Amino acid sequence: MTTDLSTAPAVVRITPAEGGPLAVCDPARLTPGRGVAVLLPDGGQAALFMDRSGAVHAIGNRDPFTGAYVLSRGLLGSAADGRPFVASPLLKQRFDLVTGVCLDDEEVSVPVYPVRVE
């Protein structure tokens, strides 16, 4: 029996710090410029984003300045050099979606998770 991969549903996978790749959603459910929260097997959360270019990013959802799990509700933008970031909806600190580093305080960062769209 053969499987026609052209009809297989697409999936976004992220790889948490522990464990293998985790299927989190169909990429068609992502809206460019908006985020969604993903519950991880260890009880933590990731924030998943599709930027306006169509690239998918995953970072920790916990805002390190407030402790609230809200980064998935932040606003997406791009820095002067074109790197995408999310601004926390609470205190507005910006986090680089590629490195996780806070653009407003480089000593603070959030986890970044590898993403693969299949």
Secondary structure, 3 states (H helix, E strand, C coil): CCCCHHHCCCCEEECCCCCCCEEEECHHHCCCCCEEEEECCCCCEEEEEECCCCCEEEEECECCCCCCECHHHCEEEECCCCCEEEECCCCCCEEECCCCEECCCCCCECCEECEEEC
